[in-house]
Amino acid sequence: MHQILVLGHSGELLHPCNPARARQLLRNNRAKMVVHRPFTIQLIPTSIFIDPVAIHERRL
């Protein structure tokens, strides 16, 4: 099975993902292609902030 190399938004190497997940990230503009061979994508930083305290309060 092929694996796609994934870079974090600051360029660090992350765990590889499968091609379907890479296509999903690219389609949703959450990643961009940086190298064609080997196919490598880089995650795009998002401005969404998730407050863990608010999530915890909702579960109570």
Stockholm file with secondary structure:
# STOCKHOLM 1.0

chainA/1-60         MHQILVLGHSGELLHPCNPARARQLLRNNRAKMVVHRPFTIQLIPTSIFIDPVAIHERRL
#=GR chainA/1-60 SS CCCBEEECTTSCBCCCBCHHHHHHHHHTTSEEEEETTTTEEEECCCCCCCCHHHHHHHHC
#=GC SS_cons        CCCBEEECTTSCBCCCBCHHHHHHHHHTTSEEEEETTTTEEEECCCCCCCCHHHHHHHHC
//
